[in-house]
Amino acid sequence: QIMKTRAELIAMTDQELEEYEQSLLAQWTPRIALENQIDRLSTEHKGQLELFRKLKNPDKPENLRLKNSILSLKDKIEGLKNKLDSLN
């Protein structure tokens, strides 16, 4: 839905304004949810990556779980970013 101009908003009834507000909220809620997920996962990814970089032997088998978690987070973040882009 296209954003209304100030003049259009002034001309609207209270009921029309409420409906318009609800339609905007419905559009923005998924975007905000995706942005929050991306932020949360990015923070987790960054922390795990810092931990991984501090390891003396990052390629040891016991570090495979951490490495896979980092790669998984990266994939999830990219997928969420693609969803976010598709909302435009």
Secondary structure as the mmCIF struct_conf table of DSSP 4:
data_model
#
loop_
_struct_conf.conf_type_id
_struct_conf.id
_struct_conf.beg_label_comp_id
_struct_conf.beg_label_asym_id
_struct_conf.beg_label_seq_id
_struct_conf.end_label_comp_id
_struct_conf.end_label_asym_id
_struct_conf.end_label_seq_id
HELX_LH_PP_P HELX_LH_PP_P1 ILE A 2 THR A 5
HELX_RH_AL_P HELX_RH_AL_P1 ARG A 6 ALA A 11
BEND BEND1 MET A 12 MET A 12
HELX_RH_AL_P HELX_RH_AL_P2 ASP A 14 LYS A 54
BEND BEND2 LYS A 56 ASN A 57
TURN_TY1_P TURN_TY1_P1 PRO A 58 ASP A 59
BEND BEND3 LYS A 60 LYS A 60
HELX_RH_3T_P HELX_RH_3T_P1 PRO A 61 ASN A 63
HELX_RH_AL_P HELX_RH_AL_P3 LEU A 64 SER A 86
TURN_TY1_P TURN_TY1_P2 LEU A 87 LEU A 87
#
